[in-house]
Each structure stands twice: as structure tokens, then as C-alpha cells.
Amino acid sequence: MPHVRLGQRADLVVVAPATADLLAKAAHGLADDLLTNTLLTARCPVVLAPAMHTEMWEHQATVANVATLRARGVRVIEPAVGRLTGADSGKGRLPDPAEIFAVARRALARGVAAPADLAGRRVVVTAGGTREPLDPVRFLGNRSSGKQGYAFARSAVARGARVTLISANVCLADPAGVDLVRVGTTEELRKATLEAAADADAVVMAAAPADFRPANYAPGKIKKSDDGSAPVIELVTNPDIAAELGRSRRPEQVLVVFAAETGDAEANGRAKLARKRADLIVINEVASTRSSAPRPTRRPSSGRTARCTTCPSGPKRILPTPSGILSCRGWRFLPENWSHSRSGSHAEMWVTKLPRSNPFQRSDRVFKCLGVP
């Protein structure tokens, strides 16, 4: 029949924009036009990109409709924050088309059999590198691009999670469907992360905060001296945000941290894993003569040592893993029995050589390092 043929034959259905009216009809199974007929007959992945005024998006009826759709496996993207119609602004803006396309591609790759299994979960991701001002024109920083953190955020959104992305000096397009918080310094990152993590199910610390900052900020540009001597810059240590989170987090909260190492990565990773009290640490070997090498390591229980498994090379988004790896496409951590799952009989360390060029291929499976089947 013509009115159901589109849904029956579709490999993917994307509705952009999806109005409050459309969300309500889809949630309640109404089929009074060609679009809703197609949604009701489709057995393929469905992606909805809402666009409406903030008050409509936040209304209890819309919240309930979105929850119903996500529970059925529909990918409902969080709307963007920005200028709406007229003089209004807020959450409800249609996400950037490139971001909708990225979510649609991931939904198509995962297929209809993989539900939005992070629906109802809250995930905090940090990304980028902090900058510590030295004078009005200079700062201490690092080379972090933020690509890995943004990949985690996009993947978590595709899984149905509510994502807060804390971005430090990143020059990338805002991912669709995240609550974006921009920060500059390590202290700003610390405050934003602690606040966002208070009620989060998982925190992924992919940002690269500066370990040190200048003890004194020069209000004017530091000039060269006439005799050619270099200025002496005193540094002080910045707070360890991941360690602070590890000490204060709830027992059921998952903490994933990152570390950049130039030597003895495995030993340093084990020490940092214990010191930060994290569930997983991903170690990037950043020596100039070697490719990026993330080493995901599960936190060993008391009296145990981590088991190390070397994985073959692969792009960042897909991390080849032993049994129990969790991919961002198959992210299944934080089930009802999460506490039990985390207290398994052993811990694991995985070693893999991954190129820097494609962060999605690292994020795709690194979550399942936490050992949930």
C-alpha cells in the first residue's frame, strides 16, 4: 500500500525539525498524515531532531513524550541552545545539520537492534586543554584539540544519554544535543566539572588540564630585557580535578580519566589509576617517535593487580578489545547491577596503538573497558 511503503522500505528515518506536535503524535502512535504513517510502519532506526520554543521543550507533556520515544529506541537529539524565532533564545534550536547527519550515520551503523541504552542516564564529558594566563597575550597550555572528548560526547548522545560537555578552548563545532559549558583555566574547569558531576551517572575526564600555572599574573606584556636575559617564571601546582572527583564521588558513579605519558606508561598509569580512584584510565603515549597509544586500565580491587592485554592497531573510534569491552555504539554500562559488575574477579589493562586522526574510533569501545557484558 502506498501510504505504508515508505516506512516499510526505509533503512533510516530522520525527522528534522521535529515539532512538539510531531513528538506527541509519535509517542502516542497517531497516524493522520504521511509522515506519522511512515513513523508507525518503520522498523528501521529513527532519529528525531526537535525544534521548538524552550517552554514547549521543557513542558512536562513533551518531557514525557520524549522519554516514551527514547524507551522505544528512538534517537531523540537534544535541541541546541541559541536564537529561536523572534527575540527569544534558549534551548530548542534545531541542531546544526552536520551534527544531525553525524547522529544519523551512527544510528544507521548501529541498526535498529541496538536501543538507546543510555536513555535516562546523565553523562559529563570534559574536553580540550586549559590555558593559564601569564600576561595579557601569553599563556601556559597544551596541544589538546578536544576531538576525543567531543567524540565521547557525540557517542553518548547517540546512545540516548543526557550529556554535559565542558569544553576548554576547543575550536570545533558544538555537538548536537549536549549541554555545553565553556571554560578557560583549570580552576574554571574544576568548578564546572564538580558542579556537573554532582548528579551524573558517569564522568569522562578527557580534557587536559594544565598541571601548573604562573604564581603571578603580569598585568602588562612581559618585555625582553636589554641584556637578553630571560625572565624567571615561578609556577604553582594546579588542583588535581580527577583525584578530587575520585575522593568525593558516589559509589555507583563511574569515573574515566586520561593521562598523557612519555615513558614507562604502564607503571605510571597504574599509579595514577590508584591515586585518582578511577574505574578506568586511558593512557596516551605522546612521545614524538611513537603513535598515540591509549591504554585503558580498570581499577583493580584491593589486593589485586591489573591484567594486561595487548590489542591490535585500529582507528580511535573502534578499539579492538577482549570480552567485556564497552563501545560508545554499544555502551551498556550503568545497568541495575552495575556495582556488582564492577567488583569482578580481576582488573584489566589493555594496550593498543591508535592513530590520532580519528577520535571516534577510540571512543567507540573504550567505555566497555569497565567490564560490563
Secondary structure, 3 states (H helix, E strand, C coil): CHHHHHHHHCCCEEEEEECHHHHHHHHHCCCCCHHHHHHHHCCCCEEEEECCCHHHHHCHHHHHHHHHHHHCCCEECCCEEEECCCCCEEEEECCCHHHHHHHHHHHHHHCCCCCCCCCCCEEEEEEEECCEEEECCEEECCCCCCHHHHHHHHHHHHCCCEEEEEEECCCCCCCCCEEEEEECCHHHHHHHHHHHHCCCCEEEECCECCCEEECCCCCCCCCCCCCCCCCCCCEEECCCHHHHHHHHCCCCCEEEEEEEECCCHHHHHHHHHHHHCCCEEEEEECCCCCCCCCEEEECCCCCCCEEEEEECCCCCECCCCCCCCCCCCCCCCCCCCHHHHHCCCCEEEEEECCCCCCHHHHHHHHHHHHCCC
